[in-house]
Structure formats: structure tokens, C-alpha cells
Amino acid sequence: MWILQRLFTKLLKISLFKLTLIVLGVILLSSLIIRTLEPDTFPRYLDAVWWTMTTVVTVGYGDYSPSSDLGRVFTMVLLYTVGIGAMGIIIGKIFDSLTLYKRMKEEGKLTYKGKDHYILIGSSRDKLKNVVEEILNSNEECDIVIVDHSNESPVQHDRVHFVSGNPAEEEILMQANILESKSVAVFTDDRIELPEYADGKTLLIASRVEHISKQSNRNIYTIAEIMKEKHIALFEHANIDEFILSNESVSKLMAQAAIYPGSSKLFKQLLSNMEGENLYKIEKKAHWTTYKQAAMELFDMGATLISDGEALDIARKHNEQIPEGTQMFVICDEKTYKKIAES
């Protein structure tokens, strides 16, 4: 017993990979020995391996079993002690590894290895939950990586990965695999009350993203939520791609609703992928020459062309030619969008 105790103590300290190799060697050697001891019981080496495996995992189907005294003694001394004990240690180590992996994932300590994902940084739990729902609803195949200071993910979902740490640090952003992401959205920290401080933190994080982009010679599309419109110039200087005004945008929407009753319902449809007509991005078709030609064809299909990706003045330049590579935006339902994409 003392010898077995020391043996299993040493086995517990061995890595899972090395222990697996040792157990595999024991199984193959034991199969060879039992077949040598009882060639009539185990006519093929595969039969011996099968019996050894069912023995060490304590299944014991009973289709093969040693019939000689020597074979039974060997089974009791080696397989019932070393073999089964080592297999139990392996199973225990596997469960420990799975538990450790689950805990590290929940705590945001694992590196995300996927590609074409969306990175969301900061913001409140409710806001992140709404953004995640919108993204997953628009693209069911995408993954989302949330980067935040908290110790657990603010949103629980199979396709949501969490990275815990300071998003202004390059190491944390690389842990989120930022170079392979589709876009990075930096939200205002709701815990900071002063707009100047909140936008300052957002600018720091967004600047770090742009620094990584230039350093790696990769185009990382960056979106930043800003509290004060007068701070936009600072974000433009940092080459941030897109800005979303948080507090001031809400104020303007409230004013529009007051002046034009019912207009908020239109904005609600545009801002959500889950209600009515939605905003979709389409590529220029080869046979489209002018904006008018594209708009008329899209209108016949049930879609309304509203922008060339830069402005909403399509109606004023309907006779202008559409540059190659222009990404246009239309308003339509999902069925119409799929029809446009397939045509």
C-alpha cells in the first residue's frame, strides 16, 4: 500500500500529457503480456487491447477474461492497481482542466483566438446587453468580445467572450485578438459623471486602438461614443473612424419628437434590427451607372436608397456617376435585402 501511495503521489505531479503517454504504454504493454500468457483466450492483439481498455476504465463487458491463474494474478497485481489507479488520475486531471478552463473563461483570463469578431469596450451592463442583442440579431454567425475592468462578463452568451483588464493597455487588446476583429466600439464609462473625464478615458482607449492599428499596419475600424460634441475634433485628430454622441443625441431626438410628433418611431426602426424596416449596406452593382439608375431599380425591388456611405444627399446628385467600390445604404426589410444581395 505504501508503495502504491508513493507511486500515485508521483503520478499526480506529472503533467496530463506525460501521464497519458505512461498509461498508454502500460495498456499496450499489458495487452502484449496478457496475450503472451493466454494466446488461446486472446487470439489477436486487438482483442487483448480491447480487454485491457475495458478493464482499466472499469466497464468490464465480460466478452474476454483471463482463464489461467497466471493471467488472473497479472490482472489483479498490475491492471487492478496501477492501471485503474492511473486511469482515475487521468480522468481527475481532465475534469480539473475543464474546471480551470471554465473559471479562467468566466474571469476573462483567456485569449480569444477567433476572427471577424466585434470588440465592445466598457459601458454599463444594460447597454452592453442591448448592443449584443442587436449585433447577434443582425449576424448570427459572429462572435463578440467584451473588454472590461470587471471580474466577470457583464453579458452571458455562447458567442460572447470576455477579457478582463485595462482596455487602454496593448496586452489586453491583443488578448481580445484586436488585429483580426471587424470593428472596435468604445463606449463611455457610465461610472464617470464629468463628460470631460469620460471622453478623456474614451479617447485614451481609442488612441491605443489606433496606435496598434498603425504599428501593425492593419486597418482597425474604431467607433467611439462621445458625450460632448465639442470633443469630436480631438477624436478626429486621433483618426477615429466614427463617433456616436450619447447624451446630446438623445436630446436632439427628444427635440425632433417634440417638433415632429411620431418621428421617434422612425428612428427606433432605424436604430434596431428587430423592428420593421432596417438599414442595410449594399455593394454597387456592375450595371449601375448613376445614383438615379440605382435608386429606381432599388425602388422597384422595394428598397429606398438613402446614402452613398458619406452623406444623405442622394436626391441632389442623382445624375452623378457612382464611383467604383461605393458602399451604399438602403432602407428595406430583410427579405428585400436578401433579394438585392442575390441579384
N, C-alpha and C positions, 0 to 999 in steps of 0.2 A: 504493500500500500504506500509505504514511504517513497519507494522508487517511482511509482506512478504519480504520486503527488508532485515530486520534483520534476518529472517529465512534463506533466501538464502545465506546471508553473512556467517552465521554459517555453512551451508551445504558445502560451498566452502572450508572451513578449515578442513573438515572431510576427512579422507583417502578414497580412492576409494573403498576399501573392506567394510568399515563400511557404507559408503553411499549406496552401492549396497544392503547391508542387510536391511537398512532402507527402501529403495524404494521397495524391495521385500516384506517387511512387510506391507507397505502401499497398494501394489497391492493386496495381499492376503486378507487383512482386508477390503479393498474397495469392493472386489468381494463378500465377505461374506455379507457386508451391503447391496449392491445393490440387491443381490439375496433375502435377507430378505424383502427388501422394495417392490420388484417386482418378486415374485415367478412364476407368470404366464409368464412373459417376459423371465426369465432366469430359466427354469425348472431344469437345472443341474448346479452344482457349476463350472464345467469346462466351461460352456457357459458364466458364469459371469467373470471368469478369462480371457477368450478369449476377451470379450468385453473390459475389463479394460486394457488389454495389447494393443489392437489396438487403444484405446483412448489415453493412455499416450505417445505412440510413434507417435501420430498424423497421423495414417494411416486411420482409420475410414472406414471399409468396408461397414458398413450400414446394415449388416445382423442382428445385435442386437442393440437396442437403448431403453432407458427408455421411458415409456409412461405416467407415473404418474408425477404430479407436484413435489412431494416429491423426486422422483428419479432424476428428471432433476435438481432440486435445489442442491441435493447432488453432482451431476456430475459437475455442474458449480463451486460450492464452493470448493470442495476437489480435484477432478481429474484435472480440467482445470487450477488450480492454483498450488497446491502443487505437484501433481503427474507429470504433464507435465514439470513443472519447475525443479523438482528433476531429472527427466529423462534427461533433457537437460544438467544439470550439469554433470551427469554421462558420457554422450556422449562426452562432452567437456574434461573431465578428461581423458577419453580413448585416445582421439586424442592428448592431451598433453603428455601422457605417451609414445605414439608411436613416437611423435616428439623428446622427450627426449632420447628414446632408439636409434633412428636413429642418433642423434647428438653425443651421447656417443660412439656409434659404430664407426662412422667416425673419432672421435677424439682418438680412441684407448683406451678408459677407461673401456671397458667391459672385463670380464674374459671369456676366451674360455673354454667351457665345453666338447667339443668333444674328441675323442680318435683316435689313429693311424693317426695322422696328421704329417705334416712336418713343422719344425720351421726354418725360414730363418731370419738371423740377419744381419742388416747393408747393406752395398753396395749401389751402385747407382740405380736410378730408372730404367734405361735401362737394367742393368744387372739382377735386380730382375725380371723384366718383362719377360726376356728371360728364366730365371730359372723356373718361374711359368708356362710358356707355356710348357716347356719340361716336367715338373712333371705332369701337368694336362693331357697332351697328352699320357703319359705312364700309368697313373692310373686315370681314370675318376671319381672314387668314393672317392678319397682322398680330404682332406681339407689342406689348407696351412695357417700357422700363421706367419705373418711378425712382427718382433720386431725392432723398430727403434726410434730414438730420435724425429723424425718429428711429427708434429701435425695432419697429415692426412696420410692415407695409400698411399704408392707410387704406388700401383697396385690396380685397381678396378676390382673385380670379385666376383661372387656369392659365390664361395668357398674359398675366401681369407679373413681371419680375421686379424685385425690389433691391435697390442698392442703398445701403445706409452710409452716410458720411457727408462731408462738406462738399457741395457741388461746385464750389469755386476752386477745388483742388484738381489738378490734372489727373492724378492717380484714380480718383473716384469716378471721373467722367470716362476714363479709359476702361474702368471696371464695368461701366454700362455699355461698353463697345460703341462709343460715340462715332467712330470713324465709319462704321457700317450702318448707321442709322439713317432713316428717311428725313427726319427733322428733330429739332430740339426746341421744346417750348418751355420758357422760363416764366413762371408765374410770380406775381407779387406775394411777398411774405405777409400774410394777414395778421401776424403777430406784431408787426411793426406799425405803429399808428401814424408816425410822421411820414408823409409822402416822399420827402426828400431822402430820408433814410431808407425807405422801402425801395425806391427807384435806384438808389445808390447800390444796394445789395444786388438788385436785378442786373444792373449794369456791370457789376463786378463779375457775376457768373456768366453773363452773355459775352463779356470781353474774353473770359477764359476759353469759352467755346470757340470764338473767332480766332484766338491765338493758336489753339490746337489745329483749327482748320488751315491756317496759313503754314504752320510748322510742318504739317503732314501733307500739304499740297492737296487737300481734299475740300470739296465744296459742301460744307455742312449748313443746311438751311436752318436759320435760327429765328424763332419768334419770341418776342418779349412782351409781357404785359406791363403797361406803364400807368402810373396813377396821375401824373401831371403832363399835359400836352406840351408845356414849355421844355420838358426834358427830352423830347424827341430828337432835337439837334444833337444831343450828347450820344444817343444811341445810333444815330446816322453816322456820326464820326467814327463809331466803333464797328461800322459796316454790318449792323444787324439787319437782316433781310426784311422783317415785318414787325409791325407794332400793333398792339391792341390796347386801346385806352380803357381802363377799367371803370373807375368812378365817373369820369367825365362822359364816357359813352352811355352809361346808364342815365345820366342827367339829360343828355341830348335825346335819348329815346323817350324819356318821360315828356320832354317838351314837344316832340313830334306827335306823341299820342294826344297831348292836350290840344294842339293846334289842329291836327287831323285825326279825329276820333276813329278808332279801328285800325290805325296804321301799325300799332304794336303787334297785331296778329300776323301781318305780313312779315315783319322782322322775325317773329317767332318761328315761322315756317322756314325762313332762310337760315336761321341760326341752328335749326335742329334737323337731323337726318331722319327723325322718326315721325315727322308730321307733314302731310300734304306734299306740295311741290318743293323740290330741293334744288340746291345749287350744285352743278356738276361741271367738271373741267373736261373739255374735248380737244382733240387734235384737229388741225386744219386738214380737210380733205384735198386730195390732189387736184380735183376738178373745180375747186372753188377759186375764183379769181378775185372778186371784190367782196366786201363785207355785205353788200346788199344781196348778192347771189347766195352767200352762205345763210344770211338771215331768212331769206324767202324759203329756201329749201328746208331749213330747220323748223320754220313756222308751219310748213305743210306737214312735217312729221310730228308736230305737237310740242315743239320746244321754242323758247324765246331766247335769242342771243342778246346778252346784255353787256358783255365786256370782252376786250381782247387781252385781258390779264393785267392791264395797266390803268384803264380808265373806263367810264361808263358812257362815253360819247360816240358809241357805235352809229347812232342815227345821223350824226352830223358828218360822218366820214364814210357814208355808205358806198360812195363811188371809188374810194381808195382801194388799192390792191392790198391783199393780205400777205404780209411777209412770211417767208418760209419759217417753219418752227414755231409759229404763233400758237399759244395755248389760250383757247377761248373758253368763256364761261357761259353756260346756258341755264335756264330755269325750266325744269320739267319733272315728270315723275320717273321712277326707277325703270319702268317698262320702256318708256320712250328713250331713256338714256342708253339702255342696252341695245335698242334698235339702232340708235345713232352709231354706237361703237362697232356694231357688226356690219354696218353698211359700207 
